[in-house]
Amino acid sequence: MRKHGWVMFLALATWFSSGLVHSQVPEVFSATGQADPRCEPLDELMKSFLQKHGLPGASLAVAKNGRLLYARGFGFADSAIRQPVQPNSLFRIASISKPFTSVAILQLVEQGKLSLDDHPFVMPGVKPTLKEGQKPDERLAKITIRDLLSHAGGFDRSKSGDPMFMDRRIARDLQIPSPPAPVDVIRWMASRPLDFEPGTKSSYSNFGYCVLGRVIEAVSGETYEHFVQKHIQNPLGITKMQIGRTLAAGQAEGEVHYYTPEKGGLAVFDGVGDVASPYGYWCLESMDSHGGWIASAPDLVRFAAGLEEPCKILKKESLSRLLSRPAYVGSWATFWGSAYYALGWDVRPAGDSVNFWHSGSLPGTSTLLVRRHDGFVWAVLFNTRVGNPAGKIDRLIHKAVDKVKAWPAGEPLF
């Protein structure tokens, strides 16, 4: 190769591995994990999808009837060192964190420590302390646990913004170090007016699930992370899930690198300086109960598959509540026809059963967890969100699963 060719090659290699831009995949990379010719439709879909959309890496797991049938990694976990994604690689799962929070709340309801009709903003340990002269919106006290679970708490980020991404502003207003803790975000929000009457419609709210995390801590006496690990993940054999760390230095063992062209800037962490968007431009730790977990695809299917009878983590009545249609019909539910947001899950009736799912999205992350009416469960995780890959591949996975005529015996999930 001529000298100028090497210069161009090195420049492109630096661009590809920087993590500041969307990585382009110039070839089809072989998959990791157990290959089986019977699952070729899934292999072909994932390889061609990464190549077509120029995606760095992904993981896909499929289960049914309590058995893990398929788990493979594709592309790069870290393109700079050509490290492949493994079937058990850890990804930031973003809003797929919310169903874990919902199940934790329902467990506390089963224990008689909480009611879905309780009012979180008047609960000891959650009720915010405002500055002298500040008065909360009177409607704040009307909000119920049920409202927060179904995004009906009165918070509309399209009108007033998402406070979970306003760290610097909140810290400045409260005159505290940045990033603010979740309790500080609650205190800041309590001094602001609601966007609509609680319990009348659904408007997706990360903040509502931030509050639910604090409810879990106040009622259980445990940290949110420890409660979920002890009472949800451990009974299902999920051992490596944890709240992720924002800064690159805090990357967990087995965690992928995240790629995005989205502009970074000054970190929300005091004294850190400029960062790439996924590594300090917002605070992942503060997003714990609405978007902070990191997990593997097989562990996510363990969770969704575990929400079936006989269930190790919820009673039958709670499972029904989890997926029940809210009393109101929000504008987005009308748009999607029969679908609705229940208590931590998107739900669509399917004959005598339902499909339920949740997606997740952050700079550098695009994720999807699905439990289909026929018992199939799958999770697909990408380490970029450019082009909404989880959204684009949704229908394609349905088709690829249906193309598999005979499945491997697999291994027990639990």
C-alpha positions as CSV (number, residue, x, y, z in Angstrom):
1,M,0.0,0.0,0.0
2,R,1.3,3.4,-0.9
3,K,2.2,5.9,1.8
4,H,-0.8,8.1,1.3
5,G,-3.0,5.0,1.4
6,W,-1.7,4.1,4.8
7,V,-2.4,7.6,6.0
8,M,-6.0,7.3,4.8
9,F,-6.3,3.9,6.4
10,L,-5.1,5.1,9.8
11,A,-7.3,8.2,9.6
12,L,-10.4,6.0,8.9
13,A,-9.4,3.6,11.6
14,T,-9.2,6.4,14.1
15,W,-12.6,7.7,13.0
16,F,-14.1,4.3,13.3
17,S,-12.9,3.6,16.8
18,S,-13.3,7.0,18.4
19,G,-16.7,6.3,19.8
20,L,-17.8,9.8,18.8
21,V,-19.3,8.9,15.5
22,H,-21.5,6.1,14.1
23,S,-19.3,3.1,13.2
24,Q,-19.7,1.7,9.7
25,V,-19.4,-2.0,9.3
26,P,-17.6,-2.8,6.0
27,E,-18.1,-6.5,6.2
28,V,-20.2,-9.3,7.6
29,F,-18.7,-10.5,10.8
30,S,-19.1,-14.0,12.0
31,A,-21.2,-14.5,15.1
32,T,-20.2,-15.8,18.5
33,G,-22.1,-18.4,20.5
34,Q,-23.4,-21.8,19.5
35,A,-24.3,-22.1,15.8
36,D,-27.1,-24.3,14.7
37,P,-28.2,-24.6,11.1
38,R,-31.8,-24.8,12.2
39,C,-31.6,-21.2,13.4
40,E,-30.1,-19.8,10.1
41,P,-33.0,-17.4,9.6
42,L,-31.9,-15.5,12.8
43,D,-28.2,-15.6,11.9
44,E,-28.9,-14.3,8.4
45,L,-31.1,-11.5,9.7
46,M,-28.6,-10.3,12.3
47,K,-25.6,-10.4,10.0
48,S,-27.4,-8.7,7.0
49,F,-29.0,-6.1,9.3
50,L,-25.7,-5.0,10.9
51,Q,-24.1,-4.8,7.4
52,K,-27.0,-2.9,5.8
53,H,-27.3,-0.3,8.5
54,G,-23.6,0.0,9.3
55,L,-24.0,-1.0,13.0
56,P,-21.1,-1.9,15.2
57,G,-22.5,-4.8,17.3
58,A,-25.6,-6.6,18.7
59,S,-26.8,-9.5,20.7
60,L,-29.9,-11.6,20.3
61,A,-31.5,-14.2,22.5
62,V,-34.7,-16.3,22.0
63,A,-36.5,-18.5,24.5
64,K,-39.7,-20.5,24.8
65,N,-41.3,-22.8,27.4
66,G,-38.6,-22.1,30.0
67,R,-35.7,-22.9,27.7
68,L,-33.1,-20.7,26.1
69,L,-33.2,-21.7,22.4
70,Y,-30.8,-19.2,20.8
71,A,-28.1,-16.7,22.1
72,R,-25.5,-15.2,19.8
73,G,-23.4,-12.1,19.5
74,F,-22.7,-10.2,16.3
75,G,-20.1,-7.6,15.3
76,F,-18.0,-5.6,17.7
77,A,-18.3,-4.9,21.4
78,D,-15.2,-2.6,20.9
79,S,-14.2,-1.9,17.3
80,A,-10.9,-0.3,18.4
81,I,-9.5,-3.7,19.5
82,R,-11.7,-5.8,17.2
83,Q,-13.4,-7.4,20.3
84,P,-16.5,-9.3,19.3
85,V,-19.9,-9.1,21.0
86,Q,-20.5,-12.3,23.0
87,P,-23.9,-13.8,23.7
88,N,-23.6,-12.7,27.4
89,S,-22.1,-9.2,26.7
90,L,-23.6,-6.5,28.9
91,F,-25.4,-3.6,27.3
92,R,-27.1,-0.5,28.7
93,I,-30.7,-1.5,28.4
94,A,-32.1,2.0,29.0
95,S,-35.9,2.0,29.5
96,I,-36.2,-1.8,29.7
97,S,-35.2,-1.0,33.3
98,K,-38.8,0.2,33.9
99,P,-40.4,-3.3,33.9
100,F,-38.0,-4.3,36.7
101,T,-39.2,-1.3,38.7
102,S,-42.8,-2.1,38.1
103,V,-42.4,-5.7,39.3
104,A,-40.6,-4.5,42.4
105,I,-43.5,-2.2,43.2
106,L,-46.0,-5.0,42.8
107,Q,-44.0,-7.2,45.1
108,L,-44.2,-4.5,47.8
109,V,-48.0,-4.3,47.2
110,E,-48.2,-8.1,47.6
111,Q,-46.4,-7.7,50.9
112,G,-48.9,-5.2,52.1
113,K,-46.3,-2.5,52.4
114,L,-47.8,-0.4,49.6
115,S,-51.0,0.2,47.6
116,L,-51.3,1.2,44.0
117,D,-53.5,4.0,45.2
118,D,-50.9,5.4,47.6
119,H,-49.7,8.9,47.0
120,P,-45.9,8.9,46.7
121,F,-45.3,12.7,47.0
122,V,-46.7,12.7,50.6
123,M,-44.8,9.5,51.7
124,P,-42.0,9.8,54.3
125,G,-38.7,9.4,52.5
126,V,-40.2,10.6,49.2
127,K,-42.0,13.8,50.0
128,P,-39.6,16.7,48.9
129,T,-38.5,19.5,51.2
130,L,-39.0,22.8,49.4
131,K,-37.3,26.1,50.0
132,E,-39.1,28.6,52.2
133,G,-41.7,30.4,50.1
134,Q,-42.0,27.6,47.5
135,K,-45.4,25.9,47.1
136,P,-45.9,22.6,45.2
137,D,-48.6,22.2,42.6
138,E,-51.7,21.1,44.6
139,R,-52.2,18.3,42.2
140,L,-48.9,16.7,43.1
141,A,-50.5,15.2,46.2
142,K,-53.2,13.5,44.0
143,I,-50.7,11.5,42.0
144,T,-50.8,7.7,42.8
145,I,-48.3,4.9,42.4
146,R,-50.6,3.5,39.7
147,D,-50.4,6.9,37.8
148,L,-46.6,6.8,37.8
149,L,-46.5,3.2,36.7
150,S,-48.7,4.0,33.6
151,H,-47.1,7.3,32.8
152,A,-50.2,9.2,34.0
153,G,-48.6,11.3,36.7
154,G,-49.0,14.7,35.0
155,F,-45.5,15.1,33.6
156,D,-45.2,15.7,29.9
157,R,-41.6,16.0,28.7
158,S,-42.7,17.4,25.3
159,K,-44.0,20.5,27.2
160,S,-41.6,21.0,30.1
161,G,-38.6,18.8,29.2
162,D,-37.2,15.7,30.7
163,P,-35.5,16.5,34.1
164,M,-33.5,13.3,34.0
165,F,-31.4,15.1,31.3
166,M,-31.2,18.5,33.0
167,D,-28.4,17.8,35.5
168,R,-26.5,21.0,35.2
169,R,-29.6,23.2,35.3
170,I,-31.0,21.4,38.3
171,A,-27.7,21.6,40.2
172,R,-27.3,25.2,39.4
173,D,-30.9,26.1,40.5
174,L,-30.5,24.1,43.8
175,Q,-26.9,25.3,44.3
176,I,-25.6,21.8,44.8
177,P,-22.8,19.8,43.1
178,S,-23.5,18.2,39.8
179,P,-24.9,15.7,39.0
180,P,-27.9,16.0,41.4
181,A,-29.1,12.8,43.1
182,P,-32.6,11.5,42.3
183,V,-34.0,13.0,45.5
184,D,-32.7,16.4,44.3
185,V,-34.4,16.0,41.0
186,I,-37.6,15.3,42.8
187,R,-37.2,18.3,45.0
188,W,-36.6,20.5,41.9
189,M,-39.6,19.1,40.1
190,A,-41.9,19.5,43.1
191,S,-41.6,23.3,42.8
192,R,-42.8,23.2,39.2
193,P,-46.4,23.0,37.8
194,L,-47.7,19.7,36.4
195,D,-48.4,19.5,32.7
196,F,-51.8,17.8,33.0
197,E,-54.3,16.4,35.5
198,P,-52.9,13.2,37.0
199,G,-54.7,10.0,36.0
200,T,-56.3,11.4,32.9
201,K,-54.0,10.3,30.1
202,S,-50.6,8.7,29.4
203,S,-47.5,10.7,28.6
204,Y,-44.2,8.9,28.8
205,S,-42.2,10.0,31.8
206,N,-38.8,8.9,32.9
207,F,-39.2,11.1,36.0
208,G,-42.2,9.2,37.2
209,Y,-40.1,6.0,37.3
210,C,-37.3,7.9,39.1
211,V,-39.9,8.6,41.8
212,L,-40.9,4.9,41.9
213,G,-37.3,4.0,42.6
214,R,-37.3,6.2,45.7
215,V,-40.6,4.7,46.8
216,I,-39.0,1.2,46.7
217,E,-36.1,2.5,48.8
218,A,-38.4,4.3,51.3
219,V,-40.8,1.3,51.8
220,S,-38.2,-1.5,51.7
221,G,-35.4,0.1,53.6
222,E,-33.0,-1.3,50.9
223,T,-31.3,0.5,48.0
224,Y,-33.2,0.2,44.8
225,E,-30.4,-1.8,43.1
226,H,-30.1,-4.3,46.0
227,F,-33.9,-4.8,46.2
228,V,-34.3,-5.6,42.6
229,Q,-31.3,-7.9,42.5
230,K,-32.4,-9.8,45.7
231,H,-36.1,-10.1,45.0
232,I,-36.4,-10.3,41.2
233,Q,-33.1,-11.2,39.5
234,N,-31.7,-13.7,42.0
235,P,-34.8,-15.9,42.0
236,L,-34.7,-16.0,38.2
237,G,-30.9,-16.9,38.1
238,I,-29.9,-13.4,36.8
239,T,-26.6,-12.7,38.5
240,K,-24.7,-10.1,36.4
241,M,-27.2,-7.4,36.0
242,Q,-26.2,-4.2,37.7
243,I,-26.7,-0.4,37.6
244,G,-24.3,0.8,34.9
245,R,-21.7,3.5,35.4
246,T,-21.7,6.7,33.3
247,L,-18.0,7.4,32.8
248,A,-15.9,5.2,30.5
249,A,-13.6,4.3,33.4
250,G,-16.5,2.7,35.2
251,Q,-17.3,0.2,32.4
252,A,-18.2,-3.2,33.8
253,E,-16.4,-6.4,32.9
254,G,-18.0,-7.8,29.8
255,E,-19.7,-4.5,28.9
256,V,-19.7,-3.2,25.3
257,H,-18.5,0.1,24.1
258,Y,-21.2,2.6,22.9
259,Y,-21.1,4.4,19.6
260,T,-22.9,7.6,18.6
261,P,-22.4,10.6,16.4
262,E,-24.4,12.7,18.9
263,K,-22.4,15.7,20.1
264,G,-21.0,15.5,23.6
265,G,-19.6,18.4,25.6
266,L,-19.0,19.4,29.2
267,A,-19.7,16.4,31.5
268,V,-22.5,16.8,34.1
269,F,-19.9,15.5,36.6
270,D,-18.1,18.5,38.2
271,G,-14.4,18.5,37.3
272,V,-14.5,15.9,34.5
273,G,-14.4,18.2,31.5
274,D,-15.6,17.3,28.0
275,V,-16.9,13.9,27.2
276,A,-18.5,11.9,24.4
277,S,-22.3,11.8,24.7
278,P,-22.7,8.3,26.2
279,Y,-19.9,8.8,28.8
280,G,-20.9,11.7,31.0
281,Y,-23.2,14.1,29.1
282,W,-25.9,12.8,31.4
283,C,-25.8,10.7,34.5
284,L,-26.7,7.0,34.2
285,E,-26.5,6.3,37.9
286,S,-29.3,8.8,38.5
287,M,-31.4,7.0,36.0
288,D,-31.3,3.7,37.9
289,S,-35.0,2.9,38.2
290,H,-36.0,4.2,34.8
291,G,-33.0,3.5,32.6
292,G,-29.8,2.6,34.5
293,W,-29.4,-1.2,34.3
294,I,-26.9,-3.1,32.2
295,A,-27.8,-6.6,31.2
296,S,-27.2,-9.4,28.7
297,A,-29.8,-10.6,26.2
298,P,-30.2,-14.0,27.8
299,D,-30.8,-12.5,31.2
300,L,-33.5,-10.2,29.8
301,V,-35.4,-13.2,28.3
302,R,-35.1,-14.9,31.7
303,F,-36.9,-12.0,33.2
304,A,-39.7,-11.8,30.6
305,A,-40.2,-15.5,30.5
306,G,-40.3,-15.5,34.2
307,L,-43.5,-13.5,34.1
308,E,-45.6,-16.6,33.4
309,E,-47.4,-19.1,35.5
310,P,-46.0,-20.7,37.6
311,C,-44.2,-17.4,38.5
312,K,-41.4,-17.2,41.0
313,I,-41.6,-13.4,41.5
314,L,-45.3,-12.4,41.3
315,K,-48.6,-13.9,42.3
316,K,-51.3,-14.5,39.6
317,E,-53.3,-11.4,40.6
318,S,-50.2,-9.2,40.2
319,L,-49.4,-10.7,36.8
320,S,-52.9,-9.7,35.7
321,R,-52.5,-6.2,37.1
322,L,-49.2,-5.9,35.4
323,L,-50.7,-6.1,31.9
324,S,-54.2,-4.7,32.5
325,R,-55.5,-1.8,30.4
326,P,-55.6,1.6,32.3
327,A,-59.0,3.2,32.9
328,Y,-58.2,6.1,30.6
329,V,-57.1,6.0,26.9
330,G,-54.1,8.2,26.1
331,S,-53.6,9.9,22.8
332,W,-50.7,7.6,21.8
333,A,-52.8,4.5,22.7
334,T,-55.5,5.8,20.2
335,F,-52.8,6.1,17.6
336,W,-51.7,2.5,18.1
337,G,-55.2,1.2,18.1
338,S,-55.6,-1.6,20.6
339,A,-52.2,-1.2,22.2
340,Y,-51.7,0.5,25.5
341,Y,-49.1,1.1,28.2
342,A,-50.0,-0.9,31.3
343,L,-47.9,-1.1,34.5
344,G,-44.4,-1.0,33.1
345,W,-45.1,-2.7,29.7
346,D,-46.5,-1.9,26.3
347,V,-49.3,-4.4,25.7
348,R,-51.3,-5.4,22.7
349,P,-54.2,-8.0,22.9
350,A,-53.7,-11.1,20.7
351,G,-56.7,-13.4,20.7
352,D,-57.0,-14.9,24.2
353,S,-53.5,-13.7,25.1
354,V,-51.4,-10.6,24.7
355,N,-48.1,-9.5,23.3
356,F,-46.1,-7.4,25.7
357,W,-42.8,-5.6,25.2
358,H,-40.6,-2.7,26.1
359,S,-37.9,-0.8,24.2
360,G,-35.0,1.3,25.4
361,S,-33.0,4.2,23.8
362,L,-30.1,6.3,24.9
363,P,-27.2,7.7,22.9
364,G,-25.2,4.6,22.1
365,T,-28.0,2.2,23.0
366,S,-31.0,0.7,21.3
367,T,-32.8,-2.3,22.9
368,L,-36.0,-4.3,22.7
369,L,-37.5,-7.1,24.9
370,V,-40.6,-8.9,23.6
371,R,-42.8,-11.6,25.0
372,R,-45.2,-12.9,22.2
373,H,-48.6,-14.4,22.7
374,D,-47.4,-17.8,21.6
375,G,-44.8,-18.0,24.4
376,F,-41.7,-16.9,22.4
377,V,-39.5,-14.4,24.2
378,W,-36.6,-12.5,22.7
379,A,-34.2,-9.6,23.5
380,V,-32.1,-7.7,21.0
381,L,-29.5,-5.2,22.1
382,F,-27.4,-2.8,20.0
383,N,-24.5,-0.6,21.0
384,T,-25.6,2.3,18.9
385,R,-29.1,3.9,18.5
386,V,-28.4,5.6,15.2
387,G,-31.4,5.0,13.0
388,N,-33.4,3.3,15.8
389,P,-32.1,-0.3,15.0
390,A,-34.2,-2.0,17.7
391,G,-37.4,-0.4,16.2
392,K,-36.4,-1.3,12.7
393,I,-35.7,-4.9,13.4
394,D,-38.8,-5.6,15.5
395,R,-41.0,-7.0,12.7
396,L,-38.1,-8.7,11.1
397,I,-37.4,-10.8,14.2
398,H,-41.1,-11.9,14.3
399,K,-40.7,-13.1,10.7
400,A,-37.3,-14.8,11.3
401,V,-38.6,-16.6,14.4
402,D,-41.6,-17.9,12.3
403,K,-39.2,-19.2,9.7
404,V,-37.4,-21.5,12.1
405,K,-39.2,-24.8,11.6
406,A,-37.4,-26.9,14.2
407,W,-35.7,-25.4,17.2
408,P,-32.7,-26.8,19.2
409,A,-33.5,-28.3,22.5
410,G,-31.7,-25.4,24.2
411,E,-31.0,-25.2,27.9
412,P,-33.2,-24.4,30.9
413,L,-33.6,-20.7,31.7
414,F,-34.1,-21.1,35.4
